[in-house]
Amino acid sequence: MGGYVRVFDHPYNAVTDAAGTFEIPNAPAGNYRVVYWHENVGFKGGKDGRFGAVVPLAAGPKGAMELPPTDFDVR
């Protein structure tokens, strides 16, 4: 049995579903950092990946956007 606890100072976080999609409702427009992590390999990009990749979220219809697929070598 395993477990994980993450503490955030904001309400914006998500876990992907089986298809790799996720939703973060009501996130305001701005620049965000998306952190890619997998339990078998850790952070994408190694220890520097713990800071995430900057992703701009522009205001738009329903505030929706789509991120391109990201390679993550899970062996």
C-alpha positions as CSV (number, residue, x, y, z in Angstrom):
1,M,0.0,0.0,0.0
2,G,1.3,3.5,-0.8
3,G,0.1,7.0,-0.3
4,Y,1.0,10.5,-1.2
5,V,0.2,13.8,0.4
6,R,0.7,17.1,-1.4
7,V,0.0,20.5,0.3
8,F,-0.8,23.5,-1.8
9,D,-1.5,27.1,-0.8
10,H,-4.1,27.3,-3.6
11,P,-7.1,25.2,-4.8
12,Y,-5.7,24.5,-8.2
13,N,-4.4,21.0,-8.8
14,A,-5.4,17.8,-10.7
15,V,-4.5,14.2,-11.4
16,T,-4.9,12.8,-14.9
17,D,-7.4,10.2,-15.8
18,A,-6.6,7.0,-17.7
19,A,-6.6,8.9,-21.0
20,G,-4.2,11.5,-19.6
21,T,-6.7,14.3,-19.5
22,F,-7.3,16.6,-16.5
23,E,-9.4,19.6,-15.6
24,I,-8.8,22.5,-13.2
25,P,-12.1,24.3,-12.9
26,N,-12.1,28.1,-12.3
27,A,-8.4,28.7,-12.7
28,P,-7.8,32.4,-13.4
29,A,-5.8,33.5,-16.4
30,G,-2.0,33.8,-15.8
31,N,1.2,31.9,-15.9
32,Y,1.3,28.6,-14.1
33,R,3.8,25.8,-13.5
34,V,2.8,22.3,-14.4
35,V,4.8,19.6,-12.6
36,Y,5.0,16.2,-14.3
37,W,5.6,13.4,-11.9
38,H,5.3,9.6,-12.1
39,E,5.7,7.2,-9.2
40,N,8.2,5.0,-11.1
41,V,10.6,7.6,-12.4
42,G,10.0,10.8,-10.4
43,F,9.9,14.3,-12.0
44,K,10.1,14.9,-15.7
45,G,13.5,16.4,-16.2
46,G,15.0,15.0,-13.0
47,K,15.4,17.0,-9.8
48,D,15.1,20.3,-11.8
49,G,11.7,19.1,-13.0
50,R,10.3,19.6,-9.5
51,F,9.8,23.3,-10.3
52,G,7.6,22.4,-13.3
53,A,7.2,23.9,-16.8
54,V,5.7,27.4,-17.2
55,V,2.3,27.2,-19.0
56,P,0.4,30.4,-19.8
57,L,-3.4,30.2,-19.4
58,A,-5.2,32.9,-21.4
59,A,-8.7,34.1,-20.7
60,G,-11.1,32.6,-23.2
61,P,-14.3,30.7,-23.6
62,K,-14.8,28.9,-20.3
63,G,-11.1,29.5,-19.7
64,A,-10.4,26.3,-21.5
65,M,-7.1,25.3,-23.2
66,E,-5.4,22.2,-24.4
67,L,-1.8,21.3,-23.6
68,P,0.1,19.3,-26.2
69,P,1.1,15.8,-25.3
70,T,4.3,15.5,-23.3
71,D,6.9,12.8,-23.6
72,F,7.6,11.1,-20.3
73,D,9.9,8.1,-20.5
74,V,8.4,5.6,-18.1
75,R,10.2,2.3,-18.2
